[in-house]
């Protein structure tokens, strides 16, 4: 080995040693994180785990069942589209809002050869699923308005599928008309789902708050795991933030977008939280002469980001969720509406 290579390896070993020490601290810190609520987004409105003094106190799916049922039927147009999408023409269709469709995106989605009838079999299979749900819907004991909206969605979907299967062809204008027809009913289902989630989550948070006491609750960390496509203005985060210490919610409510649901969500949440907590302290201890760099270590910025931006003469893009942290408790940063407490 040359002297230069040995010297460079010795330099690399410094970073390897740092990482080993960092990992060791993080591993031990995980055992001392308290209190913490870990939220796993799932099809039933979320799974919540309370950890207090290093002990997993309870894991609960708190949202009433009609959340899942309402969303299930609201997804019917998307399920139908998913069968048909690959068989679309790669030309942007003449439908309302067509200018919002990226032609290249459409070209990639519509990858089947024009005239291909491969959509018929899977669509008929999906029709069987829809028809079964429609037939059995009256015995599901749903609220009347929810049953009515589900009936409308399922009925219109079956009608649409029957029509295009009989014709042996379809276009996105017809699909758009179908989707527009059922949209008011989808909004009804969304209302039921949102009410169920708010009611279930807030009741659980109130019970856990009483269980661990006000002092512990004031220091509560909440980590919310979700896939990237639902991580911004995550529904669970919007509800939970109202139940937390408002002086700390912007730093203690942490959304963790993931590529896919991890096999051990709690371990992933705690590992990330430990990193965040130890970086919060390290930032002030290591970079107390440069508060901007300290804030970068405490946040989601890379420590080199500002330096890179300076060198290339660029500016950081505005954070799309920046207004969320500044919004009043219970206020939607998109609409500005305040939810009823």
N, C-alpha and C positions, 0 to 999 in steps of 0.2 A: 504494500500500500504506500502511495506517495505521501510525502509530508502534507501536501495541500489537501488530499482527500481525508487524511486522518484528522487534520485540523477542522475541516468542514463537518466531519462526523462528530467531533467533540462539540462543535457549536450546536448541531442538531440535538445532541444529548441533553443540552440545557433545556430545550423546549419539551423533550420527552419527559424529563424530570419534573418540569412544571405540570404537565398534564397528569402525571401519576399522582402528584401531590394534590392537584385540584380534584381528581376523581376520588381520591381517598377521603377528602373533606366532604365532598358531595354525598358519598356513600354513607358516611356517619350522620350527616345532617338530616338525611331522609328520616332517620329514626326519631328526630326531635321536632319535626314539622307538626304544628298544632295551633289551633284547630284548622282543619281543612275539609272542604266539601269537594269531592270529585264528581263531575257530571259527565256521563257518557251519553251523547246524543244517539237515540235509536228510534225504531219505528213506533214505539209506544209512548213517546213523549219525554224520554230521558230516564236513565238510571242514576240514582244519587247515592253516594257513599259518604258518610260522616266519619272522619278520623279525629280522635281527640286523645291527647296525651299518648300518642303512639299506638293507639288501639283503634281498630276498625269497629266502630260502635254499631253501625247499621247500614244496610244497603237496601234501597227502596225504589220501586217503580211507582211514583206517586200520582201519575196522571190518570184520570178516569178512562175507562176502556173506549168510550165513544170518541176520544181523540184519534185513536188508531183507525176506528171504523170510518169516521168521517173523512180522514185523509185517504184511506184506501179507495173509496169511491171517487174522490176528487181527482185521483191519479188516472182515471180511465182514459181521458183524451191523450195524456202523455204515453200511456201504455199502447194505445192504438197507433199513435204517431211512431213509436219506436219500432213497430212492425213495418210500417210503410216507408220510413225515412230513406232507407237505402235504395228504394225504387222510384224516388222522385226524379223529375227531370232536373238536370243541372243548371237550368235557366231559372233566374229569379222570377217567381210567379207574380202575376198581377193581382196582388191582394193588398189590403190596407197595411201600411207599415212596411211594404216590401223594400223600401230604401234602407231599412235597418238590417237587412240580411246581407252578410258578407258573401259575395259571389264565390270566392275561393272556399270559404267554409262550406257552402252548399255543394260545391263541386266535390269536396272530399266526403261529405255525408252521403250524397247520392251516387254511390259507387257501382250500383247494379246497371247492367245493360238495359237500355230502353226496351220495353215490351216483355221483360222478364216477369213471369207469373209466380215467382217463388213466394210472394207475400200471401197468397191465397190460403195455403195450409196453416201457417202459424196464426193468421188472422181468424180463421174459422175456429181454431183451438181456443184463442182468446175469447171469441164470441161465446163458446160453450161455458167458459168461466164466468163471463158476465151474465149469461142467461141463468145460470145456477144461482148466482147472488140475487138476481132480480126475483126469481121464483121464491126464494127463501126469505127475502127481505121482511115481509110482514111478521115473521116469527122472531125477528132479532130484537124486538122490544126497544126500538129506538124512539127518541122524542119525535113527535108528529112532524114537525117542520124538517127535521133531519131525514126522516123516512121519505118525505115527499121529494126532497131535493135529490136524494139517492135514487129514487124511482125514476125521476126525470133523466138523470145522467145515464143510467143504465139502459133505459128505454131508447133514448136517442142514439146511444152508441150501437146497440143491436140493430136499430133501423139503418144507421149509416153503413154498418158492415154488410148487412144483407143487400143493400142497394149496390155497393161497389163490387161485391162478389158476383152478384147476378150480371152486372154489366161487364165484368172482367177487366175493368179499368177504373182508374181514379185520377183525380188531380187535386192540387192543393187548394184550389178555390173551393171545391166541395168540402174538403176537410176543414178549411177555415170557417165555412158556414156552420158545419157541425159543432166545432169548438165554440163559436160565438153563441150558438143556441143554448149550450149547456153551461156557459160561463156564469150566468146569474145563480144557478144552482150550486156551482162550485164555490161561489162566494158564501153561500149559506153554510156549506160544509166547513169552509175556512173559519167562519165565525164560531161554529160549535167547537172546532178543534182548538182555537185560541182560548176560548173560555175554559175549556177543560184543562188546558195546560196551565193557565194562570191560577185557576182554583187549586189544582193539585200541588203545584210547586210552592205557592205561597203558604198553604196549610202545613206542608212539611217543614218549610223553613221556620215557621212560627213555633212548631213543636220542638225542633232541634234547638232553637234559640233558648227556649225555656229549659231545655234539658241541660245545656252546658253553662248557662248563665250569661248575664249581660257583659261582664268583664271579658270573658273568653270570646264571646261573639264579636265584640268590638275589634278584635284582632283577626277575625276570620279571613282565611284565604279561600278562594273558590277557583278551581281550574275546570274549564269547560273544554272537553275534547270534541272536535267535529271535523268532518272532511272540509277541504278548502272551499268548496262551493257553497257551504252554509256557515262559514266562519264569520262573515261580516254581518253585523247586526243579528247575531245568533239569537234565536227565539228564547232559549233558556237563559242566556246572559241578560237579555232585556228584562226578564221577570225577576231574576235573582238580585240584580243590582239594587232594586228598590228595598230589599230586605236586609241589606248590609249596612255597616257603618259608613255613612255618606262622606265622612272625612277621609276615608281610606279606600273607598270602592274603586277609584281610578287606578290604584296601584295593586290592589288585592284581588280584583276580579280579572282573571287571566284566561284569555281564549287561546287554545292550542290547536291550530289547524293541523291536520294530519293527511297524509296521502291516502291512507285507508285506516279502518278501525284497527288499532293495535290488539295483539293477542292478550296482553295484560294492560288494560287501560289505566288502572290505578298505579301500577309501577311506573308507567310512562309519565303520568301526571305528576307523581311525586318526584321523579328524577328531574323533570323540567322545573318544578317549583323549587327544588333544592338549589338548582343552578341559579335561578332568579334571585332567591333570598341571599345566597352567598355573594353573588355579584353586586347586590344592593349595598352590602357592607364593604366589599372590596373596592367598589368604585370610589367611595369617600376616603378610604384608607390609602389607596394606591395613587389616585389621581386628584388629591385635594388641592393641587396647584393649578388644575385646569378643569373647571366645573363642566365645560361642554363635553370633554372627553369622559368625565365621570358619568354624565347623563347618558352618553352613548353606551357605556358598559352596563348601566342599569336598565337601558331600554332595549329595543330591537335593532338598533343600528350596529353595523360593523364598525369597529374602532377606526378603520382606515377610510370610511366613507367620506368624511368631510375633507380629508387630505386629497382623495381622488377627485372629488368634485372641484376643489380649488385648482388642481393641476390641469384638469380638462376644461375648466371654465364653465362648468355646469352648475345647476341648482337641483336640490332634492325635489322630487315630485310631491305635490301636496297630498297629505294623508287623507284618504277618502273617509276614514272614520274619525278624523280629528275632532269633529263636532260632538261625537258621542260622549267623550270624556267631559266636555263642558256642559252637556245638557243637564237640565234639572232632573232630579229624581222622578222617574215615572213619565218623562217627556220623551217622545219619539224624535230623534234628531233628524229624521227625514220629513215627517209631516208637521212636527212642532206641536202635535196634540198631546195632551196630558191624560194619562189613563186614570180611571177612577180607582181610588185606593180601597 
